Every structure is written in C-alpha cells, then in structure tokens.
C-alpha cells in the first residue's frame, strides 16, 4: 500500500513537471494568441467609434464579417506550422461542406425562429445590455465569423499544447482558465454580474471539453464550432423568454 501511494505521488509529480515544461514552451504561443485577441477587440471598438455606429454587428454586418475573416486568416498564417496537415485543400473543403448545413440551420433559426420569440423588454433588460438582446438576424453573420476566429485561436493553443506533450487533463485546465478568464473581462464593459457569470461559467465548461473534442474525436473543429454557436442560440432563446415584454405592456 505504501509503495502504491509513493508510486502515485511520483507519477503525479512527474505529470505536473511535464505540464510545467510544456506550459513554458507554450508561452510565445499564448502571448501571440492574447495579442491577436486583444488587438482584434480593440480594432472592433475603434471601427465602431470611428464610424459612429450604435451596434457594429447590426449596423455593418458585412464589414465586420470580413474583419473577423481577415483576422482568422492572419492567425492561420501565423500558426501555419501548428496546423500542418490540416490546411490542405481537401481538409478545408471537407470542413466547409460539413459546416454548410450547420450554418444553414443556424441561419434559418435567426431568420425564422428568432423573430417569433417575444421581444426583450427594455425595462427587464439589464443596464448596458449586450448587443444580441435587441439585435436583428444580421447580427449573427459577423458573430458566426467571430466564433470562427475564436475557434482558430483555441485550436492553435490546443494543438500547440499537444505538440509540447502536455497531458490532456492539463490542456483542459489551461483552456478552462484562459477561456473562462477572458469572459471575466466582460465586467470591464459594464455588463451585469449575472451576464458575466453566466458566460464565464459556460466558457470554463467549454474550455474543459474542447481539448477532448479536438484531440479525441474526428473532425473536432466542426463539433467545437457547432457547440460554440449553439450556446449563443440557446442563450438567445432563454433571454427572449425570460426577459420578454409582459403581456400587460403589449
């Protein structure tokens, strides 16, 4: 029994040491990802301010769809060695063909189903509400491309961690901390504590799951993208139902 406990401790120590070395090797990747994410967010708000828009996604959906598509391309080119073997024409065509019906289904959802939901009440909405609460279907065009951009960044971290020989459980912890921690910054934009907490918890859970999707399932990118987009669809439905305009006000 004592030998077994000692062996387990040794194995745990070795695993943590391996994770620590892998994390140090990944610091340049994490720094680049943080830079891309921060600069892209700053650029979005700078464009919205320069163009005097009330809502970037709603008022200029094509512009910001192209904006995040360009950022996705920049990330892919920057981390091209990490994505080696996954950027071939057949691989990209396969992803595009598989995601086409998924995006079509989400497109039908925002164009046909979402307008049927009750409108969000301005009195029940929190102060400084997020854009999606009062957005049109066009909002989800750039949002879909922004999710693509985020997934490319996430994939770069997960694949780089795998190459650095980081254990799967360590990658899950890392992604939960990074993805969940990023959503905590929503509080700096003045969003309500409940909104920040809701998205932070969801992002942390997603961070735990996503390495398994990428590294242990076939076509993990498609699953991750669909799940990521699906959360926004579910959250929009719940928000419209919970914060609906009361019947007496109609």
C-alpha positions in Angstrom: 0.0 0.0 0.0 2.8 2.4 1.0 4.6 1.6 -2.2 1.5 2.2 -4.3 0.9 5.6 -2.6 4.6 6.5 -3.2 4.3 5.5 -6.9 1.2 7.5 -7.4 2.8 10.6 -5.8 5.8 10.1 -8.1 3.6 9.8 -11.1 1.6 12.9 -10.2 4.8 14.9 -9.6 6.2 13.7 -13.0 2.9 14.7 -14.7 2.9 18.2 -13.1 6.6 18.6 -14.1 5.8 17.6 -17.7 2.8 20.1 -17.7 5.1 22.8 -16.3 7.7 22.3 -19.0 5.0 22.2 -21.7 3.5 25.4 -20.4 6.8 27.2 -20.5 7.3 26.1 -24.1 3.9 27.4 -25.0 4.4 30.9 -23.6 5.2 32.5 -27.0 2.0 30.9 -28.4 -0.1 32.2 -25.5 1.4 35.6 -25.8 0.6 35.8 -29.6 -3.0 34.5 -29.0 -3.5 37.1 -26.3 -2.1 39.8 -28.6 -4.4 38.8 -31.6 -7.5 38.6 -29.4 -6.8 41.9 -27.7 -5.9 43.8 -30.8 -8.9 42.4 -32.7 -11.2 43.5 -29.9 -9.6 47.0 -29.8 -9.9 47.3 -33.6 -13.6 46.4 -33.5 -14.4 49.1 -30.9 -12.2 51.6 -32.8 -14.0 51.0 -36.0 -17.4 51.2 -34.3 -16.4 54.5 -32.7 -14.8 55.9 -35.9 -18.0 55.1 -37.9 -20.3 56.4 -35.2 -22.2 53.1 -35.1 -24.7 52.1 -32.4 -24.1 48.4 -33.0 -21.3 47.2 -35.2 -22.7 43.8 -35.9 -26.2 45.1 -36.6 -25.3 48.3 -38.5 -22.4 46.9 -40.6 -22.6 43.1 -40.6 -20.7 42.6 -43.9 -17.9 44.8 -42.8 -17.3 43.0 -39.5 -17.8 39.6 -41.1 -14.9 40.5 -43.4 -13.0 42.0 -40.5 -13.0 38.8 -38.5 -12.5 36.6 -41.5 -9.3 38.6 -42.2 -8.2 38.0 -38.5 -8.9 34.3 -38.9 -6.6 34.2 -42.0 -3.9 36.1 -40.1 -4.0 33.6 -37.3 -3.9 30.6 -39.7 -0.9 32.0 -41.5 0.9 32.9 -38.2 0.4 29.4 -36.8 0.7 27.5 -40.0 3.3 25.1 -38.6 0.9 24.2 -35.8 -1.9 23.5 -38.3 0.4 21.4 -40.5 -1.6 18.8 -42.4 -4.9 20.5 -41.6 -4.8 23.3 -44.1 -4.8 21.3 -47.2 -7.5 21.9 -49.8 -9.3 18.6 -49.2 -9.3 19.3 -45.4 -10.6 22.8 -45.8 -13.2 21.7 -48.3 -14.4 19.0 -46.0 -14.8 21.4 -43.2 -16.7 23.8 -45.4 -19.0 21.2 -46.8 -19.7 19.8 -43.3 -20.4 23.2 -41.7 -22.6 24.4 -44.6 -25.7 22.6 -43.4 -25.0 23.6 -39.8 -24.7 27.2 -40.7 -27.8 27.0 -42.9 -29.7 25.6 -39.9 -28.5 28.4 -37.7 -29.3 30.9 -40.5 -32.9 29.6 -40.6 -33.0 29.8 -36.8 -32.1 33.5 -36.7 -34.1 34.4 -39.8 -37.3 32.5 -39.0 -37.4 31.2 -35.4 -35.8 34.1 -33.5 -38.3 36.7 -34.8 -41.1 34.5 -33.4 -39.8 34.8 -29.9 -41.2 37.5 -27.6 -39.2 40.8 -27.7 -36.9 41.6 -24.9 -38.4 44.3 -22.6 -36.2 47.4 -22.2 -37.5 47.5 -18.6 -36.4 44.0 -17.8 -33.1 44.1 -19.7 -30.1 44.9 -17.5 -28.3 48.3 -17.8 -25.9 48.4 -20.7 -27.4 45.2 -22.3 -25.3 43.2 -24.7 -26.0 43.8 -28.4 -27.7 40.4 -29.0 -30.7 41.2 -26.8 -32.1 43.7 -29.3 -30.3 42.6 -32.4 -31.7 41.7 -35.8 -30.9 38.5 -37.7 -28.0 40.3 -39.4 -26.1 40.4 -36.1 -25.4 36.7 -36.4 -23.5 37.0 -39.6 -20.4 38.7 -38.2 -21.0 36.8 -34.9 -20.6 33.5 -36.9 -17.3 34.7 -38.3 -16.1 35.9 -34.9 -16.8 32.4 -33.5 -14.7 31.1 -36.3 -11.9 33.4 -35.3 -12.1 32.4 -31.7 -12.1 28.7 -32.6 -9.0 29.1 -34.8 -7.2 30.8 -31.8 -8.4 28.0 -29.5 -7.3 25.3 -31.9 -3.8 26.9 -32.1 -3.4 26.6 -28.4 -4.8 23.1 -28.1 -2.6 21.7 -31.0 0.5 23.6 -29.8 -0.1 22.1 -26.3 -0.3 18.6 -27.8 2.9 19.1 -29.6 4.5 20.3 -26.4 3.4 16.9 -24.9 1.1 18.5 -22.4 -1.3 15.9 -20.9 -5.0 16.2 -22.0 -6.2 17.0 -18.5 -3.6 19.8 -18.2 -4.8 21.2 -21.6 -8.4 21.1 -20.3 -7.4 23.1 -17.1 -5.5 25.6 -19.2 -8.3 26.2 -21.6 -10.9 26.5 -18.8 -8.7 29.1 -17.1 -8.0 31.0 -20.3 -11.4 30.9 -22.0 -13.3 31.4 -18.7 -10.9 34.2 -17.6 -11.3 36.0 -20.9 -15.0 36.3 -20.3 -14.5 37.8 -16.9 -13.3 40.9 -18.8 -16.9 41.5 -19.9 -17.2 43.1 -16.5 -14.9 45.9 -17.7 -17.6 46.7 -20.4 -20.2 47.3 -17.7 -22.2 44.2 -18.3 -24.3 42.9 -15.4 -22.7 40.4 -12.9 -25.2 37.7 -13.9 -24.4 38.1 -17.6 -20.6 37.9 -16.9 -21.0 34.9 -14.5 -23.2 33.1 -17.0 -20.8 33.4 -19.9 -17.7 32.8 -17.7 -19.1 29.5 -16.3 -20.2 28.4 -19.8 -16.8 29.3 -21.3 -15.0 27.4 -18.5 -17.0 24.3 -19.1 -16.4 24.6 -22.8 -12.7 25.0 -22.1 -12.7 21.7 -20.3 -14.5 19.9 -23.1 -12.8 21.4 -26.2 -9.4 19.7 -26.0 -11.2 16.4 -25.9 -13.2 17.4 -29.0 -10.1 18.4 -30.9 -7.8 15.6 -29.8 -10.0 12.6 -29.2 -12.8 13.0 -31.8 -12.8 13.0 -35.6 -13.4 16.5 -37.0 -13.2 18.1 -33.6 -13.2 21.6 -35.2 -16.7 21.1 -36.6 -18.0 19.8 -33.2 -16.4 22.7 -31.3 -17.7 25.3 -33.7 -21.3 23.9 -33.7 -21.3 23.7 -29.9 -19.9 27.2 -29.5 -22.5 28.6 -31.9 -25.3 26.5 -30.3 -24.6 28.1 -26.9 -25.4 31.6 -28.4 -28.6 30.2 -30.0 -29.7 28.7 -26.7 -28.8 31.7 -24.7 -30.7 34.0 -27.1 -33.8 31.8 -26.8 -33.7 31.8 -23.0 -33.0 35.5 -22.8 -36.0 36.3 -25.0 -38.3 34.1 -22.9 -37.1 35.2 -19.5 -36.9 39.0 -20.3 -39.9 39.1 -22.6 -42.2 42.2 -22.7 -45.0 41.4 -20.3 -48.4 40.8 -21.8 -49.9 43.8 -20.0 -47.5 46.1 -21.8 -48.4 44.8 -25.3 
